[in-house]
Structure formats: structure tokens, C-alpha cells
Amino acid sequence: MPKILSSDTPEVEFSPRPVKGVSFYVAENVVAAMADHADRGYEENKEVMGLLIGYILKDNDGIYVKVADAVTSDLDADEASVRFTQEGLEGLFDSIDKCEGDAVVGWYHSHLGIGCYLSDVDIRTHVGIFGDETGFAIVIDPSDSTIATFSCGREGPQKVKMIVMS
């Protein structure tokens, strides 16, 4: 039975964050999977992307996110752009249903040899998915093995500290 997504805001669980002042935590195996995906795309001279699945939590300092999984699907990609194919969306939704986590908390994509930043297209994509809500973007440049995390609220793109957890 597929998960039923609702536009209602679910109750956010209270749980003290592992490190004060950090709002983004990601499982080590998810980082490894994203890096491997980016490396495979780099070998083919294609960008890659996927969604980050996890938990939105709160503590006395506010909202934070724990990423438990990442999913992707068939992509239409070249060296400077990437998007999910229409045919791949059903598989993407099926993959989300099988993930640990109860929310799409972000997305990831690669840049090939141009560094880790959010382009104007990336910002529009991010705001289109998450608006001003909690959502994070990870950018990986496999040419030099760099990775950066961003939020993108009303103040525009901001780099965010990321804690990798085992």
C-alpha cells in the first residue's frame, strides 16, 4: 500500500538535536550513495540528481532535518542540466514509498567541474519544490570530490553546516 501524502502539516516530533547550531544531518551511507551516483554521472559526462528522504524534527532551538535515504530514477541529463524523465516519475514515487523516513527533506544534484553552488535554475527548482519551507539542497562536484549543502529561503541561498552520521 503506498504512503498517502497530504497537504496537511504533520505534527513535528520533538527530539534534541545531536549538535547545537546544526540543522542538517545525513546518514553516512546516503553521502556514499550520492557520491557514487555523482561519480558514475561524471564518468558519462552527465549531471545526476535525486531526492533526500528523512525526518523533520524540532527541539528548543527550532526545526532540523535528519536524512535517512536518497532516491533517484531515470534522468534526462547532459553535462550542464538534469531532470527526472516523465517515465521515471512512477518509479521515483515507488522508491520513496520504500524509504526510511516520512518526508522529502531535500534534493541533491551534481555539477561537473564548476564547483558547488546553486545556479539560478537550481534556486528556481529548489523554491518550486520547497518554497520557504524546510528543504535542503546538496551539490556535489565529483571532479574534485567536493560537496556543499544549502538552504534557500527568503534570504536566498545560504550554505548550511552538514553533519554526517554513522
C-alpha positions in Angstrom: 0.0 0.0 0.0 1.5 3.4 -1.0 2.0 6.1 1.5 -0.6 8.8 1.4 0.8 12.3 1.2 -1.3 15.1 2.5 -1.1 18.9 2.3 -1.8 19.0 6.0 1.3 19.8 8.0 2.1 16.8 10.2 3.0 17.1 13.8 6.7 17.5 14.1 8.3 15.3 16.7 10.3 16.9 19.5 13.8 15.4 19.7 17.0 17.2 20.9 19.5 17.6 18.0 22.8 15.8 18.2 24.9 19.0 17.7 23.7 22.5 18.8 23.5 25.0 16.0 23.4 22.4 13.2 20.1 21.9 11.3 21.1 19.3 8.7 22.2 15.7 9.5 22.7 13.0 6.9 23.5 9.3 7.2 27.0 8.3 6.1 25.6 5.6 3.7 23.5 8.3 2.0 26.5 10.5 1.4 28.3 7.5 0.0 25.4 6.7 -2.3 25.1 10.3 -3.6 28.9 10.5 -4.2 28.8 7.2 -6.1 25.9 8.3 -8.2 27.8 11.6 -9.0 31.0 9.7 -9.8 29.1 7.5 -12.3 27.5 10.5 -13.9 30.9 12.2 -14.2 32.3 9.2 -16.0 29.4 9.6 -18.5 29.8 13.4 -18.6 26.3 13.8 -17.2 24.9 15.6 -14.2 22.8 13.5 -11.7 20.1 14.2 -9.2 17.8 12.6 -6.6 15.6 13.3 -3.6 16.5 13.2 0.1 14.1 11.4 2.3 14.1 11.7 6.1 12.6 13.3 9.2 11.7 16.8 10.1 12.3 17.3 13.8 12.2 20.1 16.3 13.9 21.0 19.6 14.1 24.1 21.8 16.2 25.8 19.1 13.7 25.1 16.2 13.4 22.8 13.2 16.1 20.5 11.9 16.3 17.6 9.5 17.8 14.1 9.5 18.3 12.4 6.1 17.9 8.7 6.2 17.8 7.8 2.5 18.2 9.1 -1.1 16.3 8.1 -4.2 16.6 8.7 -7.9 15.1 7.5 -11.1 15.6 7.7 -14.8 17.2 11.0 -15.7 17.4 13.2 -18.8 20.8 14.6 -18.4 23.9 16.2 -20.1 27.0 17.9 -18.8 25.0 21.1 -17.7 21.5 20.0 -16.9 19.4 17.2 -15.4 15.8 16.4 -14.7 13.7 13.3 -14.0 12.2 11.7 -17.1 8.4 11.6 -17.2 8.6 7.8 -17.4 10.8 7.6 -14.4 8.5 9.5 -12.0 6.3 6.5 -11.2 9.5 4.5 -10.2 10.6 7.5 -8.2 7.4 7.5 -6.2 7.6 3.8 -5.7 11.2 4.2 -4.4 10.0 6.9 -2.0 7.4 4.6 -0.6 10.2 2.0 0.3 12.4 4.5 2.0 13.1 5.1 5.7 11.8 8.5 6.6 8.5 10.2 6.4 9.2 13.3 4.3 11.1 14.6 1.3 13.5 16.9 3.1 15.7 17.9 0.2 17.4 17.1 -3.1 20.8 16.6 -4.5 22.5 17.1 -7.8 25.9 17.3 -9.3 27.9 20.0 -11.1 30.7 18.8 -13.4 33.9 20.7 -12.8 32.2 24.1 -11.9 32.1 23.9 -8.1 29.4 23.6 -5.5 26.9 26.5 -5.6 23.2 27.0 -6.5 22.7 28.4 -10.0 19.7 30.5 -10.9 18.0 27.3 -12.3 18.9 25.4 -9.1 17.3 28.2 -7.0 14.1 28.2 -9.0 14.0 24.4 -8.8 14.5 24.5 -5.0 11.9 27.2 -4.4 9.5 25.4 -6.7 9.8 22.2 -4.6 10.1 23.7 -1.1 9.1 27.3 -1.2 10.1 28.9 2.1 9.6 25.6 4.0 12.3 23.4 5.4 14.3 21.9 2.5 17.9 21.4 1.7 19.9 21.1 -1.5 23.2 19.2 -1.7 25.5 19.9 -4.6 28.4 17.5 -5.4 31.2 18.2 -7.8 32.8 14.8 -8.5 35.7 16.4 -10.5 37.3 17.4 -7.2 35.2 15.4 -4.7 33.6 18.5 -3.1 30.1 18.7 -1.5 28.1 21.6 -0.1 24.7 21.9 1.5 22.3 24.9 1.0 19.0 26.2 2.2 17.1 28.7 0.1 14.5 30.7 1.9 13.5 34.3 1.5 17.1 35.5 2.1 18.3 33.5 -1.0 20.8 30.6 -1.0 22.8 30.1 2.2 25.4 27.5 2.9 24.4 25.2 5.7 26.6 23.1 8.0 26.1 19.3 7.5 26.9 16.6 10.0 27.5 13.1 8.6 26.3 10.5 11.0 27.1 6.8 11.0 
